[in-house]
Amino acid sequence: MKNLNVKLPALPYMMEEAFKKLKINFQFVGSDTKKILITSSIPNEGKSFVAVQLWQMLAESGSKTLFLDLDMRNSVLNKRLDMEFEDENPVGIDYYLSGQCEYEDVIYKTNVEHGDFIPCINLLENPTSLIEDPRFEELLDRLSKEYRYIIIDSAPLAAAADANVIATMSDGAVFVVRNEYTSRKLIRTSIQQLEQIHCKLLGVVLNRESVSSKSYGKYGYYGYDGYYGADREDK
């Protein structure tokens, strides 16, 4: 397995505590819940940031966890995590799904203990056909036998069909909502999309909420399985 170094910024205390609560509740979702989709309605709601933090915390808690970057239309993680590949010519999920490399070539061991990574190297205009290929479902099935959690970052639900296709093969989804940014109508529509394809909604993460000592005590479960706050400008 090749090596990949990622740079993860330290979180403010209260934000870190919110993510710790999210991580703790994930440990009670059941042993059959492994393939977890992280998505949102539209871009710039913070789904990639939430996905990375959840991946890191689950891995560092001792659970073998893999991050799968499937936002092949607009992935920002190579730059945001300042990725340093051991290989001069790295390959990623885009290479694997197009048949240009094999399973062993695409998984990277990172500097996060128990945390492996499948990156996206090249952006594609229309990756839906690759996601619909049987090769993708075979990949997920194999990963679910080797990892406790597979955290999947996808394109937003309203931006493309990708997330809907991925959701049909996932064990559940975490839905990210940017505070005072996404309309309630669009949120309802997105949740209905997940329900129609029978993808279990594991939780809703409220991003960019104003965090204060007074509001911190309000973090917890509301309605769906989880509803958390995080104050950060991220994509």
C-alpha positions as CSV (number, residue, x, y, z in Angstrom):
1,M,0.0,0.0,0.0
2,K,1.4,3.4,-1.0
3,N,1.6,6.3,1.4
4,L,-0.2,9.7,1.4
5,N,0.4,12.5,3.8
6,V,-2.6,14.8,4.5
7,K,-2.5,18.0,6.6
8,L,-5.5,18.5,8.9
9,P,-6.0,21.8,10.7
10,A,-6.6,21.9,14.4
11,L,-10.2,22.7,15.3
12,P,-11.5,25.2,17.8
13,Y,-12.4,23.5,21.1
14,M,-16.2,23.8,20.7
15,M,-16.2,22.6,17.1
16,E,-14.1,19.7,18.1
17,E,-16.5,18.8,20.9
18,A,-19.4,18.9,18.4
19,F,-17.7,16.5,16.1
20,K,-16.8,14.2,19.0
21,K,-20.5,13.9,19.7
22,L,-21.2,13.1,16.1
23,K,-18.4,10.4,16.2
24,I,-19.8,8.9,19.4
25,N,-23.2,8.5,18.0
26,F,-21.8,6.9,14.9
27,Q,-20.5,4.1,17.0
28,F,-24.1,3.1,17.8
29,V,-25.5,3.0,14.2
30,G,-25.1,-0.8,14.1
31,S,-22.4,-3.1,12.7
32,D,-24.2,-3.3,9.3
33,T,-23.9,0.4,8.7
34,K,-20.5,0.8,7.0
35,K,-20.9,2.6,3.7
36,I,-21.8,6.2,4.7
37,L,-22.6,8.9,2.2
38,I,-21.9,12.5,3.2
39,T,-23.9,14.9,1.0
40,S,-25.8,18.2,0.8
41,S,-28.3,19.9,-1.3
42,I,-26.0,22.3,-3.1
43,P,-22.3,23.3,-3.2
44,N,-20.6,25.3,-0.5
45,E,-22.5,23.8,2.5
46,G,-19.5,22.2,4.1
47,K,-20.0,18.5,3.3
48,S,-16.4,17.8,2.4
49,F,-15.2,19.4,5.6
50,V,-17.7,17.4,7.7
51,A,-16.7,14.2,5.8
52,V,-13.0,14.7,6.5
53,Q,-13.5,15.4,10.2
54,L,-15.7,12.4,10.6
55,W,-13.2,10.2,8.8
56,Q,-10.4,11.4,11.0
57,M,-12.2,11.0,14.3
58,L,-13.5,7.6,13.5
59,A,-10.1,6.4,12.4
60,E,-8.3,7.9,15.4
61,S,-10.8,6.2,17.8
62,G,-9.4,2.9,16.5
63,S,-11.9,2.0,13.8
64,K,-10.4,1.1,10.5
65,T,-11.9,3.8,8.3
66,L,-11.5,4.7,4.6
67,F,-12.3,8.0,2.9
68,L,-13.6,7.7,-0.6
69,D,-13.6,11.0,-2.6
70,L,-16.4,10.6,-5.1
71,D,-17.0,14.3,-5.8
72,M,-15.4,13.8,-9.2
73,R,-17.0,16.9,-10.6
74,N,-15.5,19.4,-8.1
75,S,-13.3,17.8,-5.5
76,V,-11.3,20.3,-3.5
77,L,-9.5,17.9,-1.2
78,N,-6.2,17.5,-3.0
79,K,-5.5,21.2,-2.5
80,R,-7.3,21.7,0.8
81,L,-5.5,18.8,2.5
82,D,-2.2,19.7,0.9
83,M,-1.8,16.1,-0.2
84,E,1.7,14.7,-0.6
85,F,1.8,11.4,-2.5
86,E,4.6,9.0,-2.2
87,D,4.1,8.1,-5.9
88,E,5.1,10.6,-8.5
89,N,2.2,9.6,-10.7
90,P,-0.7,8.9,-8.2
91,V,-3.9,7.3,-9.3
92,G,-7.4,7.7,-7.8
93,I,-11.0,6.6,-8.0
94,D,-11.3,8.1,-11.5
95,Y,-8.5,5.8,-12.7
96,Y,-10.0,2.8,-11.0
97,L,-13.5,3.2,-12.3
98,S,-12.3,3.7,-15.8
99,G,-10.3,0.5,-15.6
100,Q,-6.8,2.1,-15.6
101,C,-5.7,0.6,-12.3
102,E,-6.6,-2.1,-9.8
103,Y,-7.9,-2.2,-6.3
104,E,-4.5,-2.4,-4.6
105,D,-3.3,0.6,-6.6
106,V,-5.9,3.1,-5.5
107,I,-5.8,2.7,-1.7
108,Y,-3.4,4.9,0.2
109,K,-2.2,4.6,3.8
110,T,-2.2,8.1,5.4
111,N,-0.6,9.7,8.4
112,V,-4.0,9.4,10.2
113,E,-3.8,6.1,12.2
114,H,-6.3,3.5,11.0
115,G,-7.3,6.0,8.2
116,D,-6.9,5.1,4.6
117,F,-7.8,7.2,1.5
118,I,-9.0,6.8,-2.1
119,P,-8.4,10.2,-3.7
120,C,-9.9,11.8,-6.8
121,I,-7.0,12.9,-9.1
122,N,-8.8,14.3,-12.1
123,L,-12.1,16.1,-12.3
124,L,-14.6,14.8,-14.8
125,E,-17.6,16.5,-16.5
126,N,-19.9,13.5,-16.3
127,P,-18.8,10.7,-13.9
128,T,-22.3,9.3,-13.5
129,S,-21.7,6.5,-16.0
130,L,-18.6,5.4,-14.1
131,I,-20.5,5.3,-10.8
132,E,-23.3,3.3,-12.4
133,D,-20.8,0.7,-13.7
134,P,-20.8,-2.6,-11.8
135,R,-17.1,-2.0,-11.0
136,F,-18.1,0.6,-8.5
137,E,-20.5,-1.6,-6.6
138,E,-17.9,-4.3,-6.5
139,L,-15.5,-1.8,-5.0
140,L,-17.9,-0.9,-2.3
141,D,-18.6,-4.5,-1.4
142,R,-14.9,-5.3,-1.2
143,L,-14.2,-2.2,0.9
144,S,-17.0,-3.1,3.3
145,K,-15.3,-6.4,4.1
146,E,-12.1,-4.7,5.0
147,Y,-13.1,-1.5,6.7
148,R,-15.5,-0.7,9.6
149,Y,-16.5,2.6,8.0
150,I,-16.3,3.9,4.4
151,I,-16.9,7.7,4.4
152,I,-18.0,8.7,0.9
153,D,-17.9,12.4,-0.2
154,S,-20.1,13.0,-3.2
155,A,-21.5,15.8,-5.3
156,P,-24.5,17.6,-3.9
157,L,-27.9,16.0,-4.4
158,A,-29.3,19.0,-6.5
159,A,-26.2,19.4,-8.5
160,A,-26.0,16.0,-10.3
161,A,-27.4,12.5,-10.3
162,D,-24.2,11.1,-8.7
163,A,-25.2,11.3,-5.1
164,N,-28.6,9.6,-5.8
165,V,-26.8,6.7,-7.5
166,I,-24.3,6.4,-4.7
167,A,-27.0,6.6,-2.1
168,T,-28.7,3.5,-3.5
169,M,-25.5,1.5,-2.7
170,S,-24.9,3.1,0.7
171,D,-26.0,2.0,4.2
172,G,-27.0,5.5,5.2
173,A,-26.4,9.2,4.6
174,V,-25.4,12.2,6.6
175,F,-27.0,15.4,5.2
176,V,-25.1,18.7,5.6
177,V,-27.1,21.9,5.8
178,R,-25.4,25.4,5.8
179,N,-27.1,27.7,8.3
180,E,-29.2,30.5,6.7
181,Y,-28.1,29.5,3.2
182,T,-30.2,26.6,2.0
183,S,-33.9,27.0,1.6
184,R,-36.3,24.8,3.6
185,K,-38.0,23.7,0.4
186,L,-34.7,22.5,-1.1
187,I,-33.8,20.7,2.2
188,R,-37.2,18.9,2.2
189,T,-36.8,18.0,-1.5
190,S,-33.3,16.6,-0.9
191,I,-34.4,14.5,2.1
192,Q,-37.3,13.2,0.1
193,Q,-34.9,12.1,-2.6
194,L,-33.0,10.0,-0.1
195,E,-36.3,8.6,1.3
196,Q,-37.5,7.7,-2.2
197,I,-34.5,5.6,-2.9
198,H,-34.6,4.0,0.6
199,C,-31.4,5.5,1.8
200,K,-31.5,5.8,5.6
201,L,-30.8,9.3,6.9
202,L,-28.3,8.9,9.7
203,G,-28.1,12.5,10.7
204,V,-28.3,16.2,9.7
205,V,-25.3,18.4,10.4
206,L,-25.9,22.1,10.7
207,N,-22.8,23.9,9.4
208,R,-21.7,27.5,10.0
209,E,-23.9,28.0,12.9
210,S,-22.8,30.7,15.3
211,V,-21.2,28.9,18.2
212,S,-21.2,30.4,21.7
213,S,-21.0,29.1,25.2
214,K,-24.7,29.6,25.5
215,S,-25.6,27.7,22.4
216,Y,-23.1,24.9,22.9
217,G,-25.3,23.1,25.4
218,K,-28.0,22.8,22.8
219,Y,-26.0,20.3,20.6
220,G,-27.7,17.0,20.4
221,Y,-30.4,14.9,18.7
222,Y,-33.3,16.6,17.0
223,G,-35.8,14.9,14.7
224,Y,-33.5,12.8,12.5
225,D,-30.7,10.9,14.2
226,G,-28.4,13.8,14.7
227,Y,-28.3,17.6,14.4
228,Y,-25.0,19.3,15.1
229,G,-23.5,22.8,14.7
230,A,-20.1,23.8,13.2
231,D,-18.9,27.2,12.4
232,R,-16.5,27.1,9.5
233,E,-16.2,28.5,6.0
234,D,-15.7,25.3,3.9
235,K,-16.9,23.5,0.9
